[in-house]
Amino acid sequence: MTIISLAKRRDTPVVVIDDERLRDDGGLQELYLDIVAQLEDGGKTNLLLDLALVRGITSAGLNMMIRIKNKCDEKGTTLHLCQLQPVVAEVFHKTRLRPLFRIHDTVAAGLATIQGPE
């Protein structure tokens, strides 16, 4: 997992998720714990997950995304997803999970929505 600081405000970490982390249960659990650690830092009002490198998602991956969403809700953090590849976007649509998440086309679009006009 890569965490980058593209946000102008310190309360919005951008987490780049690579495809390899979503392939096995151990990787999923480690990814979940890494993302939750970002929330434990405190003061995070938004979290942006960049899924550009994710070429597919399993039911276990979807369950992890729901767990992350629930943890964000618990912490008062808004979860945003961006750059869903067509196959991944279709899975979110077909499973009717899309309305649960704030989804943006790009990292820049997600950050612009989060930060609002300056």
trRosetta pair geometry for C-beta under 8 A, 3 or more apart (Angstrom, degrees):
i j d omega theta_ij theta_ji phi_ij phi_ji
1 15 6.3 -12 -176 -170 110 102
1 16 7.2 154 -167 77 59 60
1 17 6.3 -18 -120 -108 87 59
1 18 7.2 -150 -91 13 41 87
1 21 6.1 59 -61 -82 83 161
1 31 5.9 138 -61 -125 128 79
1 34 5.0 147 44 118 156 157
1 35 7.6 -132 -151 -57 160 79
2 15 7.3 149 83 -161 49 54
2 16 4.2 -12 68 58 103 110
2 18 7.4 71 -1 -31 99 103
3 13 5.7 -25 -160 -173 109 117
3 14 7.2 136 -162 78 58 52
3 15 5.3 -26 -104 -105 74 72
3 16 7.5 -163 -81 20 24 75
3 38 6.9 176 -117 -92 138 124
4 14 5.1 -38 70 81 84 106
4 15 7.9 162 21 -96 69 24
4 16 6.2 41 -3 -16 111 111
5 13 7.4 -53 -97 -126 65 64
5 14 7.1 160 -102 29 18 98
6 14 4.9 1 31 9 104 154
6 107 6.0 32 87 156 164 129
6 111 6.3 -104 118 -70 106 150
7 10 7.3 154 99 -88 114 16
7 11 7.6 -111 137 63 148 47
7 12 3.7 171 -124 81 161 106
7 13 7.1 -98 9 -82 134 16
7 14 6.1 163 -29 -29 95 100
7 46 7.9 163 -118 81 149 115
7 48 7.4 152 -63 15 116 129
7 111 5.8 -163 -105 -127 70 113
7 114 7.4 -49 -126 95 114 142
7 115 7.4 169 -154 -62 85 116
8 111 7.5 108 1 179 86 121
8 115 6.2 55 43 -113 113 148
9 12 5.5 70 75 9 92 104
9 115 6.5 164 -3 -106 115 100
10 43 7.4 11 107 123 99 125
11 43 5.5 -106 -108 146 96 83
11 44 5.4 162 -167 -126 69 38
11 45 4.7 29 152 17 131 89
11 46 6.5 82 124 29 88 78
12 44 7.2 128 -83 -153 31 80
12 45 7.2 -41 -68 63 79 77
12 46 4.4 -1 -108 77 95 106
12 47 7.1 -170 -148 -87 58 28
12 48 6.2 37 178 -7 98 107
12 111 7.0 129 131 -121 150 82
12 114 5.6 101 -114 147 150 152
12 115 7.6 -91 -3 -62 160 88
13 38 5.0 -110 49 -162 158 130
13 44 6.5 -31 4 -128 98 127
13 47 6.0 -3 61 -127 87 74
13 48 7.2 -160 98 37 46 75
14 48 4.7 -22 -111 77 72 111
14 50 6.0 40 176 -25 95 114
14 107 6.2 50 -149 -149 140 117
14 111 7.5 -33 -76 -71 125 110
15 34 7.9 141 -145 122 135 105
15 35 6.1 51 -146 -109 177 91
15 38 6.7 -105 -62 -43 128 163
15 47 7.0 3 3 -178 114 95
15 48 7.1 164 22 87 68 55
15 49 5.2 -24 70 -111 99 65
15 50 6.7 -171 88 20 43 79
16 50 4.5 -27 -104 69 64 118
16 52 7.3 -37 -144 39 94 99
16 53 6.7 64 173 6 95 123
17 21 6.0 -109 -167 60 84 133
17 22 7.1 64 159 -42 117 110
17 31 6.8 59 -132 -153 107 131
17 49 5.9 14 -15 -172 120 100
17 50 6.8 172 15 76 72 58
17 51 5.7 -10 56 -103 112 62
17 53 6.7 -160 95 59 52 102
17 54 5.9 11 101 -52 104 116
18 21 5.6 101 67 -2 73 102
18 53 4.6 -40 -121 113 59 143
18 54 7.4 163 -175 -68 19 67
19 22 6.1 -71 -163 37 42 106
19 23 7.1 53 148 -44 71 103
19 53 5.5 -121 -24 139 83 84
19 54 5.2 149 -89 -118 71 45
19 55 5.2 7 -107 14 140 89
19 56 7.3 59 -144 36 110 70
20 23 5.9 -47 -159 4 40 122
20 27 6.8 -128 137 -147 67 154
21 27 4.7 -168 -157 169 47 111
21 28 7.2 122 155 -79 73 43
21 30 7.3 -116 -149 80 98 102
21 31 4.6 104 167 -72 123 129
22 27 6.8 -103 -41 112 13 122
22 28 6.4 63 -130 -85 47 88
22 31 7.3 -6 -73 -8 62 166
22 54 6.1 52 5 -131 150 108
22 56 7.8 -174 104 87 131 64
22 57 6.1 -63 172 -118 147 69
22 58 7.0 164 159 17 96 91
22 61 4.5 34 -160 -104 111 126
22 64 7.8 -151 -124 47 85 145
23 27 6.0 35 52 46 69 151
24 27 4.8 90 59 11 79 105
24 28 7.0 -145 96 -8 39 89
25 28 5.5 -54 -146 36 33 114
25 29 6.3 31 157 -18 67 105
25 60 6.3 -90 -94 -169 75 152
26 29 5.9 -55 -148 36 29 108
26 30 6.3 28 154 -16 64 108
27 30 5.7 -56 -145 39 31 111
27 31 6.1 34 154 -21 65 107
28 31 5.6 -54 -146 36 29 113
28 32 6.3 33 154 -21 64 104
28 60 5.7 -102 -63 143 170 109
28 61 6.5 -131 -109 -92 121 58
28 64 4.9 -133 -171 -67 107 148
29 32 5.6 -49 -148 34 32 114
29 33 6.4 30 154 -16 64 106
30 33 5.8 -56 -149 38 30 110
30 34 6.3 33 152 -21 65 106
31 34 5.7 -55 -148 35 31 112
31 35 6.4 26 156 -16 65 106
31 64 6.8 46 86 175 114 148
32 35 6.0 -60 -150 38 28 107
32 36 6.2 26 155 -17 65 110
32 64 5.3 -121 -72 -152 110 104
32 67 6.1 -2 -135 98 129 131
32 68 6.5 -136 -129 -68 78 91
33 36 5.7 -53 -141 39 31 112
33 37 6.4 41 153 -29 62 102
34 37 5.6 -50 -154 26 30 117
34 38 7.4 37 147 -23 58 95
35 38 5.7 -44 -164 20 41 115
35 39 7.3 34 144 -13 64 101
35 47 7.4 89 -170 -180 98 145
35 49 7.5 -2 -123 -91 133 115
35 68 5.5 -16 115 -122 147 119
35 71 8.0 119 112 77 102 143
36 39 5.5 -55 -159 35 44 112
36 40 6.5 49 145 -28 71 102
36 68 7.5 -131 -64 -117 77 74
36 71 5.6 -69 -109 170 96 160
37 40 5.4 -47 -146 28 37 117
37 41 7.4 59 153 -35 59 89
38 41 6.1 -38 -171 4 35 117
38 44 6.5 81 144 -80 84 166
38 47 6.4 112 112 -120 132 121
39 44 5.6 -113 -121 55 53 139
39 47 6.9 -44 -76 -63 92 142
39 71 6.3 168 35 141 168 108
39 72 6.7 -137 -100 -98 140 60
39 75 4.8 -175 -179 -7 122 176
39 77 5.8 -117 -124 -3 106 156
41 44 6.3 77 68 -33 101 114
44 47 6.1 41 160 -63 126 91
44 75 7.2 16 69 134 99 132
44 77 5.1 10 109 -109 93 127
45 76 7.2 -46 -124 128 63 88
45 77 6.2 -179 -165 -121 18 64
45 78 6.7 12 153 15 66 92
46 77 6.4 165 -90 -167 14 80
46 78 4.9 -23 -108 64 74 92
46 79 7.9 159 -159 -85 59 19
46 80 6.3 12 -172 -3 104 115
46 114 4.8 110 -179 -142 175 127
47 72 6.0 -122 29 -111 128 124
47 77 5.4 44 -12 158 105 127
47 78 7.3 180 25 85 68 46
47 79 5.4 -21 67 -111 101 63
47 80 6.9 177 87 28 48 74
48 80 4.6 -21 -107 75 72 110
48 81 7.7 160 -159 -91 58 17
48 82 6.2 6 -173 0 102 117
48 104 8.0 -29 -142 34 110 131
48 107 6.8 101 147 -140 138 76
48 110 4.9 119 -134 138 128 140
48 111 6.8 -38 -58 -67 166 73
48 114 7.0 -89 -60 -39 119 150
49 68 7.6 53 -51 137 147 156
49 79 7.1 5 -3 -169 109 93
49 80 7.1 175 22 89 67 54
49 81 5.2 -23 67 -110 98 67
49 82 7.3 166 83 23 50 70
50 53 7.9 57 122 6 90 88
50 82 5.5 -27 -110 70 62 97
50 83 5.5 24 -160 36 75 127
50 107 5.5 -9 -98 -82 120 107
51 54 4.3 -45 -172 26 87 124
51 81 6.0 8 -8 -169 122 99
51 82 6.9 166 22 76 80 42
51 83 5.6 -179 62 84 63 80
51 84 5.2 21 79 -94 130 58
51 85 7.0 -115 127 -4 97 79
51 88 6.1 -145 145 128 136 165
52 82 7.7 -12 -45 112 88 80
52 83 3.8 -26 -70 139 84 141
52 85 7.2 104 -149 -54 36 88
54 57 6.3 30 165 -64 125 95
54 84 7.7 -38 71 -133 113 58
54 85 6.3 -153 86 8 67 115
54 88 5.6 67 109 -75 108 151
55 85 5.9 -20 -118 58 42 169
55 87 6.6 33 172 53 55 135
55 88 7.6 -163 173 -40 12 106
56 87 5.6 -40 -95 120 69 135
56 88 6.7 -163 -119 -71 21 81
56 91 7.8 101 -159 -33 60 146
57 61 4.0 -130 -163 95 85 141
57 62 6.0 105 143 -53 116 78
57 65 7.8 11 -168 -23 143 133
57 88 5.2 77 -7 -125 115 90
57 91 5.4 -169 61 80 105 160
58 61 4.8 107 49 4 67 101
58 62 7.2 -123 102 -2 41 86
59 62 5.4 -49 -148 36 37 114
59 63 6.3 42 150 -22 65 102
60 63 5.6 -49 -148 34 33 114
60 64 6.6 36 151 -21 63 102
61 64 5.6 -51 -151 33 33 113
61 65 6.6 36 150 -20 64 102
62 65 5.6 -51 -151 33 35 113
62 66 6.6 35 150 -18 66 102
62 91 7.1 -129 -75 146 121 118
62 92 7.9 173 -117 -93 106 65
62 95 6.3 -38 -143 116 154 173
62 97 6.5 -161 -158 -36 112 168
63 66 5.6 -53 -151 36 34 112
63 67 6.4 37 150 -20 66 104
64 67 5.5 -51 -148 35 35 114
64 68 6.4 38 152 -20 66 102
65 68 5.6 -50 -149 35 33 112
65 69 6.4 37 150 -21 64 103
65 81 7.9 15 -151 -80 124 136
65 97 7.5 80 97 163 128 146
65 101 7.5 -31 164 -73 119 137
66 69 5.5 -50 -148 35 34 114
66 70 6.4 35 152 -19 65 104
66 97 7.3 -96 -74 -139 100 127
66 100 7.4 -3 -112 135 81 159
67 70 5.7 -52 -147 36 32 112
67 71 6.3 32 153 -18 65 105
68 71 5.7 -55 -147 38 31 110
68 72 6.3 35 152 -21 65 105
68 79 6.4 119 128 -118 96 148
69 72 5.7 -54 -149 35 30 113
69 73 6.4 33 152 -20 64 104
69 79 5.2 -113 -110 34 67 155
69 100 6.1 24 -163 152 166 114
69 101 6.7 -100 -95 -86 130 85
70 73 5.6 -51 -149 34 32 113
70 74 6.4 36 151 -22 64 105
71 74 5.5 -51 -149 34 33 116
71 75 6.4 19 155 -8 65 110
72 75 5.9 -67 -147 45 29 102
72 77 4.2 -96 -157 81 81 96
72 78 6.8 85 161 -131 124 5
72 79 4.2 154 36 -45 174 104
73 76 7.8 38 -177 -69 28 26
73 77 7.8 -86 -50 55 20 63
78 102 6.7 18 167 11 105 143
78 114 7.7 177 83 -118 125 96
79 101 6.5 -65 106 -132 105 83
79 102 6.9 156 95 31 56 94
80 101 7.6 117 -137 179 29 85
80 102 4.7 -49 -110 87 73 108
80 103 7.6 158 -166 -90 65 25
80 104 6.2 14 179 -3 112 114
80 110 4.9 136 146 -156 138 115
80 113 7.4 156 -123 79 145 124
80 114 6.5 -94 -24 -65 157 115
81 84 6.3 42 141 -54 116 106
81 101 5.1 12 7 166 121 134
81 102 7.0 152 22 80 70 53
81 103 4.9 -22 72 -108 98 73
81 104 7.2 171 88 24 47 71
81 110 8.0 -143 89 -103 19 138
82 103 7.0 150 -89 -164 43 56
82 104 4.2 -25 -103 71 98 93
82 105 6.9 3 -155 81 89 18
82 106 6.0 16 180 141 124 11
82 107 5.4 148 101 -78 153 46
82 109 6.9 157 -130 65 126 94
82 110 4.3 -91 -61 -39 136 136
83 104 7.9 -6 -26 92 57 75
83 105 7.2 54 -79 161 51 37
83 106 6.1 55 -68 -116 91 41
83 107 6.7 -12 -28 -40 121 74
84 88 4.6 -133 -168 95 90 111
84 89 4.2 120 120 -67 124 86
84 92 6.8 -46 -154 4 158 139
84 103 6.3 -22 -8 -156 129 122
85 88 4.8 82 55 13 79 107
85 89 6.9 -150 88 -9 34 90
86 89 5.6 -56 -141 38 29 112
86 90 6.2 32 159 -22 64 105
87 90 5.8 -54 -151 33 29 113
87 91 6.8 31 150 -20 62 102
88 91 5.7 -51 -152 31 35 113
88 92 6.7 34 151 -16 65 103
89 92 5.8 -53 -152 36 34 111
89 93 6.3 33 150 -19 66 107
89 98 7.9 50 -165 -100 67 117
89 103 7.7 118 -121 -178 94 151
90 93 5.5 -55 -147 38 33 113
90 94 6.0 28 158 -16 69 109
91 94 6.0 -55 -137 41 28 106
91 95 6.0 14 165 -6 64 114
92 95 6.4 -65 -140 46 22 100
92 97 5.0 -95 -152 73 69 97
92 98 4.5 100 141 -73 101 79
92 101 7.1 -65 -155 36 135 131
92 103 7.4 123 128 -76 162 151
93 96 7.6 20 174 -76 31 35
93 98 5.2 23 -89 -35 53 136
96 99 7.2 -17 176 16 69 103
97 100 5.3 -49 -172 25 65 120
97 101 6.9 33 144 -4 85 108
98 101 6.6 -82 -157 45 35 94
98 103 6.7 -50 -155 -7 83 143
102 110 7.9 119 123 -132 103 91
102 113 7.5 -165 166 120 127 147
104 107 7.8 113 99 -93 125 15
104 109 4.3 -179 -180 101 115 104
104 110 3.7 -176 45 -70 156 80
104 113 6.3 -151 -91 8 132 137
105 109 5.1 52 50 26 84 158
106 109 4.6 100 53 6 80 100
106 110 6.9 -140 96 -4 45 86
107 110 5.7 -58 -152 37 32 113
107 111 6.2 27 154 -15 67 108
108 111 5.9 -57 -145 40 29 108
108 112 6.2 32 155 -22 65 107
109 112 5.6 -51 -144 35 31 113
109 113 6.5 31 156 -18 63 104
110 113 5.9 -57 -152 35 29 109
110 114 6.3 26 153 -17 65 110
111 114 5.5 -55 -143 40 33 112
111 115 5.8 15 164 -5 69 114
112 115 6.3 -63 -134 48 23 98
112 116 7.9 108 168 -65 51 12
113 116 7.5 18 -180 -67 26 53
115 118 7.0 -8 145 -63 113 92
